Structures are given as structure tokens and as C-alpha cells.
Amino acid sequence: MIRYDALDALPVHSALPALRDALDGHGTAVLVAPPGTGKTTLVPLALAGLLGDGPARRVVVAEPRRIAARAAARRMAWLLGEKVGGSVGYTVRGERVVGRHARVEVVTTGVLLQRLQRDQELAGVDVVVLDECHERHLDADTTAAFLWDVRETLRPELRLVAASATTDAEGWARLLGDAPVVEAAGTAHPVEVVWSPPARPVRPPHGMRVDPALLAHVASTVRRALRERDGDVLCFLPGVGEIARVAGQLGDLGDIEVLQVHGRAPAAVQDAVLAPGERRRVVLATSVAESSLTVPGVRVVVDSGLAREPRVDHARGLSALTTVRASQAAGRQRAGRAGREAPGTVYRCWAEAEDARLPRFPAPEIKVADLTAFALQAACWGDPDASGLALLDPPPGGAMAAARAVLTAVGAVDADGRATERGVVLARLGVHPRLGRATLDTSGEGAEAVALLSEEPPREYGDDLATALRIARRGGDAYAGRWRAEARRLRALTTDLTGPARPGNEAARGAAAPATTAASQSPDTASPTAADPPRTAAAHDIPAFASRPVAGSSPAPVPSDDDSLVGVVAALAFPERVAKADGGSYLMASGTRAELGEGSPLRGAPWIAVAVADRPVGKGHARVRLAAVIDEDVARRAAAPLYSEAEEVHWADGDVVARRVERLGAIELAVRPLGDADPVLVREALVEGLRQDGLGLLRWSPAAVVLRQRLAFLHLHLGQPWPDVSDDALHARVDEWLEPELGRARRRADLARIDAGQALGRLLPWASGEAGRLDELAPERITVPSGSGIRIDYSDPERPVLAVKLQEMFGLHESPAIAGVPLLVHLLSPAGRPAAVTADLASFWKDGYKGVRAELRGRYPKHPWPEDPASAEPTRHTNARLRR
């Protein structure tokens, strides 16, 4: 019996006429309804015609999470007075409860995405509701784009609804062809906001790290909320680890039950949270509890203000979740949980002044996540660069280029980015293409290890993949149960898609075995229906591990023992992360260094394959979270495209190093000296040496140094045709002035024999005839009034220096100049020590000389000190010599 009393109490009821009109007239609509108004449960039932009004339709509701999909289906079935599997069913990864006559099916966006790839028309579906589209998950954005493409090209009668409590309604409306926006006025109960920042500043989150002081404050705030308010408490935390730590800090709360809810929690725990409790509860949850479901009894929300989002470090080839400040939209969603059934309270663990600085919406996954799976979906859809897809945000070019490189490496796309037959199979496996490659190339024998990597095991399983596999096999926890189901799914699906023979063997290159229907297997990654045409593995696809010849090694079978097999899987999935021990850490083929944790059982292994890694705060190296021991042969086979053998000639440690090197990416496998190196490569290495260690590697005689200084002076003050002889300029013109000497050199010692002065002479402007004026414009010496030829110091090209004894300049009224530039005259005492510096000799004779004369006259009485130096006779001699 339909529970009309409960249905009529849902506020979204009043928006149904406008929503029906929008869909009948336009075919698409954006539904904006606050939390708790019934948009997830009432709207699909009404659109399906299950409430006695409207035509009968088949409605598919897409939810971002499995827990939300199951909860929504159960709630709708309860409203109809039925059990799940009747008029309402659900399909999530590894679980399908859908009856033959179901009119509403709730699915995860991943399930719907796979269905669209198998059946673009979505035959039999009349309406699709994309719920909680504000969360901007990549699968949801991709599904929305595919659905709009289907409606535009194949099924204009397909109705689409984008629904959310907090969303960019205008953006979604534009995306769905200027769809009408229908708003449901919420009658949610008021929620009081209590600002509860920590008493002392806490460190901001970094990577997966959250300041323990903040977690202690959150636990304290939960205790405060229990004292000050009635009802159950729902506390939002960023991840499983933080939930466990806060639960530990809460300790014994007496009669109050503490529940932990997250994506890895057992289904029984998730279901218990969604049912009324017999005693007061504290529910510690991740963002899975933000939307699409109501936790009964909750009157208080404690919000840590943190969330987890995916990030990719393209420079190091690492991708992981990272902790960020939750957006304002997420804050509103979380607060709304407190007011679904009665007036409530939200305790926000940050200052009110910080709230306005938070981002308005969460970062769209398409902007920050690994796009490899998305790029494969787009390629299988027929739009490799996703330029024709209706997306709120275009995919970043760099991330797409990185994704295409991975897909090319695993044989999923061809040179034009189009999906290969192998790529289609990889997409239908429903795991990351990297893991799909490992599944296919081990003919499904590695399914257990792939399942272990498709959902990272709990940290307590350790960092050794082989050990983690053994723990999962004997484990009775929720993770082990999901792992077993996923391993079975992958084995069955691999056989369905490729047949019993190994990909790469002749039998596997024939037609794939007919696929089973979606209802008989894991729905998230269901294979093609029996109506789909058979597919064959293309000849250019990456062959199986067992049949790949690499670097002269003979083919080897896929290993049967666990320790070896998990290593093969990790290496196939992440070939650029095969790593060799190198001085206390591991060097990955990608060039990134990785370190194992203290006490890791992997320590001492010559080779490992790193499956999961992150970068700790303040560290330049990656930290291994999950890896497996491999040997060099496995590394060579798995990372075959990274193998290279080349002659390397470069400058290192102050000389030319010539060697023949075998590499696996950045890892050196073998090195041999090279005696007959290519002269061109040797010359390039010598040029690099001059650039690194400087032109001082050449032989610079005193005359060569002076020549360079003179040329620098002329270039600065006269410009062309006098050459620039700075280091950068000389490096740029090395072909003009260092040949043929450089071409004959083979090592550093040969550079030291090259006369730099003779080489520089080639840069003089001989063609214009100006070279002959070098001594005129920038002479090495200048004749002073005494008749002496004094050397000019050009070390400062701005103002060359003439250092001369003061008595030798008597009678000269103006400072000497070269090339129109007055020399800076250093007037020396009879002993050759500086007495005065001037650029204006006439002014010095007039004003400065008297002071110098008074100081030096008594010290050097044998030398002339006339009162009028401007008219005195210049001399190099003492008074005694002058009187002779």
C-alpha cells in the first residue's frame, strides 16, 4: 500500500506539475530542491507513473555512490509499500536487485556509463534523473555528456533531469539545451549554526595529512554537542583514517552508540545507519552522507570542514586523494542533514570569518583527476579529444595528453586516438585501463591482484602486495568480501570478453565468446549483450605478457605462485613505476625516486613494482604505499616500451663521458665504455662542458685575456661591428671562433690546449676592415706626457683604468681618452701606491693636487712636487736625476 501520507509531506510535491510541464514541453529540466524535500525519492516515482497519475514510464536514477543508490531504492520501495526488486530496484557494482517489472531503477553513475557504451540508445528507458549533479564527479559529468549526445542524435524523446540541492543551475540549464529550471521551495526545518573554531591555530591539510590537533578538537566538539543538544550527532570527516582516530578519541560514551560510515564500511553497517536506532548515536561519516540519503534521528551535525578530492602529480606520475577545505556548497549540504526531520544545529569547526573565503563549489574532478579512464570512455564513444561532448568544464589539455600517452602504451587507442578493439575490451572491464591491461595480459589469472588494486586495501594490510593478497584471502572484514566479489567478476568478465585463450595467442585473436546479459554479471562493468557483434583482438594490440619478446629474452609463462604473479600485475599496470634499488631508495623507470617505510618487508629487494605511492609533506621523493617484489626479467617485459639501448656521450664530472647504455626508462641496466664515440656527439659534449664549467677550460694567456677585455670595451661603447664576447655570446657563436680546434678535441685535456686568444681573433671584423683599427681604438698601451708607454686596464669595460705615477702626468691639462671614452686615471705615488683617482685631470690639478702634494711631499722629498703641476715638466725621475 502506497504511503500517501509520507509522500504528501515531501515539499518537492508542489514542484511536480512544473517539472512535468518542463519535460513534456522541453524534454529536459534542472530541478533545484533543498535537502530533505524528496527529490531523490518522490520525483522518480511520480515520473514513472507509480503514484496513480501520469503515464507509465521506465525511469533510471543515477546516484554518485553505492550507499546512496541502495538507500534511495529502499526508501522508494518503502513509500510504495513494496520490497526492493518489485517496482523499484537498484544496480551497483557487484550487486543487482531488479525485478522483471521494475519501473524505477537506481544505479551508480559508473553503471549507467557502462550501459551507455553498450547500448547508446538506452532502449526501454524513458527518463534519466542525474541526482546530486553538484558533486561534479567525473563519471557523472561524462554520463551527462553522453546522455545529451544520445538525445540530440538518436533519441530526442529521452527525457533528462539534472537534480541537486546546491548546484550551478544556470550552467546545467545551458548544458541541457537551455532547459527550464524548476525550483522546489523547501520546508526544511531551521538549522542553527554554531561556530566552533579550535582554540589554537592548526596546520592546514597537506596531502592525506590532517593535523591531529584538529581531529582532537572535532572529537571535543562532538562531546560538546552531545551535552548541549538532543538527538543523534552526524560528524563529517575527510576519510577512513580520520574517522578511526576520532572514534578512538571519543572512547566510551556510555549508552551512546558510535558508528563509522564510509564507502568501505560493510553493507550491514551502512544499512544500520539508515534505520532508526534504539539508542542515541554518533555517526562518523565521510562525504558519502552528504546527500541522497537521510540518517534518521540526526538533529546535530559536527562539520570538520575537510573533504578528499583526487589530484594528479603529472611530474612524478603519481595520483592520489588529497585533503582540502570543503566548499560552501558542501557545507550547506552537510548542515542540511541536521534539519531534515526537526530543527537542528550544525557545529562548524572553523571561524565564521573563514567561511566566505571557502570555494563556492567543489573542484570538478575533470579539472584535477587522472583522465585516463575518461579519455578511454571518450575514445570508445567516438570523440577522442572530447571536443564534441557537452561538458560544464573542458578537460585540461595536459591531463588529456598524459591520458592518451597511457592509453597508447597499453594499446587502447591508435595513433589517431581512436579506440582499438583492445581498448573497447579494456573499457568494459570497468577498472582503470592500467589495471585492465594487467587483467588481459595475464588472461585473468591476475584478477585477484587487480581486484586488490582497484580498491586500495586497508593500511593495516601493509605495503607488500603479496602479503595483502594473503590477508584478503583469509580475511573476514568488509574489504575482503568486496575483494572476493570483484575478483570473481573480473575472472568471469575476462572470459566473456576474450574467451578462454590468452590474449596474444592465436586462439584469442579470433572472435570473442558471446557475452552474457547484463543481469547475469557485475552491472558496473557488464559485457556486451548477446545482440552485440563479436569483437576480435587487433593484430597491433599489446600482446600477452607470456608472449612478449623483450631485449633478447625468451618468452616466459605467466607465473602461478602468488608472490610472482602480484609482481607481474603491478608491473603491467604501472610499467613506469618498476623500480630498482639505488643507494637506499628506489629509482623508478619514470625517474622519480621512492622510499619504503621503516620495517617494510620489501626492503632489500633488488627490484619492486610500485602500485600505490604518495609524496609526504616536505619530501621530494615518493613514499611507497603498496608494491610487490619483481625481478629484472619481469621489469624488462612489463616496461618493454621504455627499454632503450643507445650510445650516450655527455659532459659529466668535468670531462667527456662516452658509454653504451641499456636503460629501462631512467633506470640504467647495463653500462659499457665506448671507445669509438660519434665525433658529433663528442663535440656536443665538449660544448656542454664549456657551458657548464665555463670558458676557463680553454688556455687563456695574459694576452688572450686582455684581447677579450678590449673587445668587450669596444662592443659596449661602439657596438657593431665589434663582437659581443660575453659567455653567452661566445657559446652562441662557438662554431665561428672555436673551429677547427673544437672539432679535433676529444676530452677536457684537448680543450686546455686551445689558444683562446688565437680563436678570439676569428671574431674580429676582418671583412669590414675595422679589425685593423683595434690598436687605434683600444690600444694595449698609451703614451703619457713623460714618454712612458703605460698599459691600460680594460677589466672594467665601462671605464678602463690608466694607473700611472703622478709626476709622469705633469703638464697634461685633460684626461686621456680612447674611442671617445675618458680613462679613469689612478695617480700613483713614487712608490706605486694609489694617491688619487680622477676622470677629470684639469679639475684635479686645480683642487685635489694640493692635498696630495701636502701629504706626499714630506714622504718623498727626492721627487718633484711643483706648485703648478699643469705647467710643470713631466718626469719619471727624482730631483737628482733632473739636476744632472
C-alpha positions, 0 to 999 in steps of 0.5 A: 500500500502506497504511503500517501501520507509520507509522500504528501509531506515531501515539499518537492510535491508542489514542484511536480506539475512544473517539472512535468510541464518542463519535460513534456514541453522541453524534454529536459529540466534542472530541478533545484530542491533543498535537502530533505524535500524528496527529490531523490525519492518522490520525483522518480516515482511520480515520473514513472507513473507509480503514484496513480497519475501520469503515464507509465514510464521506465525511469533510471536514477543515477546516484554518485555512490553505492550507499546512496543508490541502495538507500534511495531504492529502499526508501522508494520501495518503502513509500510504495509499500513494496520490497526492493526488486518489485517496482523499484530496484537498484544496480551497483557494482557487484550487486543487482536487485531488479525485478522483471517489472521494475519501473524505477531503477537506481544505479551508480553513475559508473553503471549507467556509463557502462550501459551507455557504451553498450547500448547508446540508445538506452532502449526501454528507458524513458527518463534519466534523473542525474541526482546530486549533479553538484558533486561534479564527479567525473563519471557523472559529468561524462554520463551527462555528456553522453546522455545529451549526445544520445538525445540530440542524435538518436533519441530526442524523446529521452527525457533528462533531469539534472537534480541537486540541492546546491548546484550551478543551475544556470550552467546545467540549464545551458548544458541541457539545451537551455532547459527550464529550471524548476525550483522546489521551495523547501520546508526544511526545518531551521538549522542553527549554526554554531561556530566552533573554531579550535582554540589554537591555530592548526596546520592546514591539510597537506596531502592525506595529512590532517593535523591531529590537533584538529581531529582532537578538537572535532572529537571535543566538539562532538562531546560538546554537542552531545551535552548541549543538544538532543538527538543523534550527532552526524560528524563529517570527516575527510576519510577512513583514517580520520574517522578511526582516530576520532572514534578512538578519541571519543572512547566510551560514551556510555549508552551512546552508540558510535558508528563509522560510515564510509564507502568501505564500511560493510553493507550491514553497517551502512544499512544500520545507519539508515534505520532508526536506532534504539539508542542515541548515536554518533555517526562518523561519516565521510562525504558519502552522507552528504546527500541522497540519503537521510540518517534518521534521528540526526538533529546535530551535525559536527562539520570538520570542514575537510573533504578528499578530492583526487589530484594528479602529480603529472611530474612524478606520475603519481595520483592520489586523494588529497585533503582540502577545505570543503566548499560552501556548497558542501557545507550547506549540504552537510548542515542540511542533514541536521534539519531534515526531520526537526530543527537542528544545529550544525557545529562548524569547526572553523571561524565564521570569518573563514567561511566566505573565503571557502570555494563556492563549489567543489573542484570538478574532478575533470579539472584535477583527476587522472583522465585516463579512464575518461579519455578511454570512455571518450575514445570508445564513444567516438570523440577522442579529444572530447571536443564534441561532448557537452561538458560544464568544464573542458578537460585540461589539455595536459591531463588529456595528453598524459591520458592518451600517452597511457592509453597508447602504451597499453594499446587502447587507442591508435595513433589517431586516438581512436579506440582499438578493439583492445581498448573497447575490451579494456573499457568494459572491464570497468577498472582503470585501463592500467589495471585492465591491461594487467587483467588481459595480459595475464588472461585473468589469472591476475584478477585477484591482484587487480581486484586488490588494486582497484580498491586500495586495501586497508593500511593495516594490510601493509605495503607488500602486495603479496602479503595483502593478497594473503590477508584478503584471502583469509580475511573476514572484514568488509574489504575482503568480501568486496575483494572476493566479489570483484575478483570473481567478476573480473575472472568471469568478465575476462572470459566473456570478453576474450574467451578462454585463450590468452590474449596474444595467442592465436586462439584469442585473436579470433572472435570473442565468446558471446557475452552474457546479459547484463543481469547475469554479471557485475552491472558496473562493468557488464559485457556486451549483450548477446545482440552485440557483434563479436569483437576480435583482438587487433593484430597491433594490440599489446600482446600477452605478457607470456608472449612478449619478446623483450631485449633478447629474452625468451618468452616466459609463462605467466607465473602461478605462485602468488608472490610472482604473479602480484609482481607481474600485475603491478608491473603491467599496470604501472610499467613506469613505476618498476623500480630498482634499488639505488643507494637506499631508495628506489629509482623508478623507470619514470625517474622519480625516486621512492622510499619504503617505510621503516620495517617494510618487508620489501626492503632489500629487494633488488627490484619492486613494482610500485602500485600505490605511492604518495609524496609526504609533506616536505619530501621530494621523493615518493613514499611507497604505499603498496608494491610487490617484489619483481625481478629484472626479467619481469621489469624488462617485459612489463616496461618493454616500451621504455627499454632503450639501448643507445650510445650516450656521450655527455659532459659529466664530472668535468670531462667527456663521458662516452658509454653504451647504455641499456636503460629501462626508462631512467633506470640504467641496466647495463653500462659499457665504455665506448671507445669509438664515440660519434665525433658529433656527439663528442663535440656536443659534449665538449660544448656542454662542458664549456657551458657548464664549467665555463670558458676557463677550460680553454688556455687563456694567456695574459694576452688572450685575456686582455684581447677579450677585455678590449673587445668587450670595451669596444662592443659596449661603447661602439657596438657593431661591428665589434663582437659581443664576447660575453659567455653567452655570446661566445657559446652562441657563436662557438662554431665561428671562433672555436673551429677547427680546434673544437672539432679535433678535441676529444676530452677536457685535456684537448680543450686546455690546449686551445689558444683562446686568444688565437680563436678570439681573433676569428671574431674580429671584423676582418671583412669590414676592415675595422679589425685593423683599427683595434690598436687605434681604438683600444690600444694595449698601451698609451703614451703619457706626457713623460714618454712612458708607454703605460698599459691600460686596464680594460677589466672594467669595460665601462671605464678602463683604468690608466694607473700611472705615477703622478709626476709622469702626468705633469703638464697634461691639462685633460684626461686621456681618452680612447674611442671617445671614452675618458680613462679613469686615471689612478695617480700613483705615488713614487712608490706605486701606491694609489694617491688619487683617482680622477676622470677629470685631470684639469679639475684635479690639478686645480683642487685635489693636487694640493692635498696630495702634494701636502701629504706626499711631499714630506714622504718623498722629498727626492721627487718633484712636487711643483706648485703648478703641476699643469705647467710643470715638466713631466718626469719619471725621475727624482730631483737628482736625476733632473739636476744632472 
